[in-house]
Amino acid sequence: MAYPKLTSASLATLFLGFYLTGCAQVETHGHQVELESISLIQKGKTTKEEVAEILGSPASVSTFRDSKWYYIFEKSERSVSFLNPTVVESQTWIVSFDKTGRVSDIQQKGINDKQMVAHVERTTPTSGRSFGFIEQLLGNVGRLGKPDQDELGK
């Protein structure tokens, strides 16, 4: 029985095919909060310290005052290694506290509650001039040992 001859091109194609159709990569970020843990938290009774013992440290705390703690979990899959991952599961628990430091509210947000934010591609203009490659490369030649112009003005 004769086998077909494998060339380097056919081996490269075979390798590329295996690489592109490889197993899906699963990535998780954050800590997934269990419902049993959430059920231990009681509005008006559970303190911040107790929440930290039950759920652990929050992923994020509200910017102004620490009245809200965020526990964020996200699971994504990447079918081809160089493509962007697709989010398949997202869970955010928001624990709010009153002025006495006791839980006032607990909310759960899922993947359908996410809002997309458009990124602006503009750049901020700056004053001054930009230096070319050669100017940057040779800009300090001859300045060794001389005081900096900024220091002379002080």
C-alpha positions, 0 to 999 in steps of 0.5 A, a space after each residue: 500500500 502506497 501512502 501519499 507523499 507529504 510535502 512541506 506545503 501540505 504539512 504547513 496547511 495541515 498544521 494551520 488547519 489544526 491551529 485554526 480549528 483547535 479547541 475553544 479557549 474559555 477565559 474567566 475573569 472575576 469571582 462567580 458569586 453563588 446564590 447560597 452566599 447571597 441568601 446569607 445577606 439580609 437587608 438592614 442587618 448584614 454589615 460591610 464586614 459580614 459581606 466581606 466575610 461572605 462574598 470576599 473583597 469586591 471587584 470594585 467600589 463606588 467612586 464617591 463614598 464606598 456605599 456600593 460594592 460590585 462583584 463582577 464575573 465574566 466568562 468568554 470563549 474564543 473559538 479561534 486563537 487570534 479572534 476576539 473572545 465572545 462573552 457567553 456569561 456575565 454576572 454582576 452583583 451590586 451590594 448597596 449600603 446605608 449610612 450605618 454600614 448595613 446592606 440596603 439593597 442587592 441587585 443582580 445584573 446579567 449579560 442582557 443588562 450590559 450597555 455598550 460604550 463607543 470609544 472615540 478614536 480622536 487624539 488630543 492635540 498638544 502644543 509644541 512640535 513633534 520630532 522626527 526619528 533623526 532629531 530624536 536620535 541625535 537630539 542630545 549630541 553635544 548637550 552632555 554636561 551642559 545645564 538643561 534649558 528648563 533648569 536655567 530659567 528657574 
